[in-house]
Amino acid sequence: MRQSELFTKTLRENPADEAAINARLLIRAGFIHKLQAGVYTYLPLGLRVLTKIEHIVREEMNAIGPSEMLMPALHPKEMWEKTGRWDSFDALFRLQSKEGSHYALGATHEEVLYSLLTHYIASYNDLPVKVYQIQTKFRDEPRAKSGLLRGREFRMKDLYSFHASDRERDDYYKKVTEAYQRIFERLGLTAVETQATGGTFSDRSLEFQVLSQAGEDTVALCSKCGYAANKELKEGREETCPQCGSGFTEERAIEIGNIFPLKETFARAFGLHFKDEKGKDHVVSAGCYGFGTSRAMGTIVEIHHDEKGIIWPENVAPYQVHLIEIKNQKSKIKNVGDKIYKELTGVGKEVLYDDREAVSAGEKFADADLIGIPTRVVISEATLAQNAAEVKQRNQTNATLVPLKKLR
C-alpha cells in the first residue's frame, strides 16, 4: 500500500473526548474513527488488524472441529419472549418496524441458535453439534467508554457446542480452553484463566483476563499457585486461595474471552431434546464460548505501546514493513523506493510504502512510530551511498544498515 494513496491522516494531538490509551492511539494513528460513544468505523489500517485477529481466531476454532456459520442480527421479539429475556436483558436494543412488529438487535444468539437446531437435532446420532460465527453484536451499554474495550457495537466470535452428556461437553470445554490459550499467544497477549459466575447464562464461567490497568474487572490472584477468581465471585467467599491456602493480590484486568456451560433454560424454552438409544428423551447439554475480537484489538494496544505510539505484534500488524523514502528537491534518488517496494511485495512481504512528497523526514518517522508497524526500512541519500537501507524494529532503539540485496 502506498501511503500517498491512503486517504486517512495521522493526528498530532489526542482526541479530547477519549481517555483510554487504545482509543487515543488508534484514532490518532488512523486505525479507527469515532462515530459516537461506543461506535467506531474501522478504517483501512484498522480493518487489516481486525481481519488478522479474526483470521487467527478462525484458524484455532477450525482446528477443534466446529463449522462456521452466520446468524441474523435482527431477531423477532417472540424468540426473546420464549426465554423471558425480552424484558430482563437490560442491554438489549429493541426496535419496531413500520408495520408494528418488534425486533431485537443481536446482543447474543442463544435464542436464534436453539430455535434453528430444533430442525436438525432429534436423536443422539445427531450429536455432537459444534458451530461458531464471527459477527457484529449490539448492546445498549449505559457506560460506553474505554474505546474498543466497551462498545455498543462490537465484533465477537461465539462458539456453541451441543452434546449428549455433561461429560462430553466438559471434555470439549477443555479443548476450547487450550485453543483460547493458543489464540492469546499468537496475539501477543497473556491471559489468566479466571473463575467467575455465569450471570443469566450459566451458574459458572471461566474468564480469560489480560492484566491491565485499563481493565474494568478486578481479579484476585494467588501468586503461589496461579489460581485466579473474579473479585465479585471471591467477595465474601474466599479470603485465601482454595487450592493452596495462600493469600490473594488484586489486579485490574480486561476480559476478552469466556466459556461456560449453558443452563437448560434455553433448551427447555425451545424444546431442544434428543432421544437416546432406548428412545428416551433428554435435554441437550450445551456450552457457550465467547471471544471479543474487537476488544482484543483494543487490548493489544493497551499492552503494546510506548510514548511514541503503538507497537503491533508481528501476527496482527497491518503491514510487516514500513518502507520510508527520504528525499528533497535536490535528491538524486529516482525510482529506488518504487523498486524496493516492488521487490518486497513480490516476495510476499506486506509493505506500507511512505512515498509521500513534501512531508519531512521527522513527520514520516513520527508517523511510523505512531502507526507501529514492526519493521521500519528507510532509504535516503546517505543509506544509498552505502548501497544499503536503515532497518529498525519498532520495539528496539537502535537501527542497523542492511545491504539492499539482503532486504528480502
PyMOL commands that set and color helices and strands:
alter all, ss='L'
color gray80, all
select helices_A, chain A and resi 3-5+21-28+44-62+77-82+85-88+110-117+124-126+147-149+166-187+231-234+265-270+293-303+336-346+361-371+381-384+404-406
alter helices_A, ss='H'
color red, helices_A
select strands_A, chain A and resi 32-36+39-42+67-68+74-76+93-96+102-105+129-138+153-163+192-196+205-211+217-222+228-230+248-261+273-275+281-283+285-291+305-306+309-310+321-325+351-354+375-379+388-393+400-403
alter strands_A, ss='S'
color yellow, strands_A
deselect
rebuild
show_as cartoon
